[in-house]
Amino acid sequence: MSRLSEMRQQRLQKLQTLREKGINPFPAQAHRTNTNAEIVQQFDQFENKEVTLAGRLMSFRDQGPLVFGDLVDAT
């Protein structure tokens, strides 16, 4: 079996596992709680609170145990 076929099979298995757990791997919408601009402008109010953001991940980089990403939305 080629490497590409193996990767495809693994992804299909992961997809099936998510569906069996009741998770939609391709949701039609996200339930964003705040915009990126709100978080940046009022960061102190959101510190240590859970928020949900939505946007396009423009860059992704890791530095040891930390991971950084640039999430861009309409704001």
Summary of the structure (lengths in Angstrom):
residues: 75
radius of gyration: 17.2
end to end distance: 46.4
largest distance: 53.2
contacts: 129
relative contact order: 0.13
helix: 37%
strand: 20%
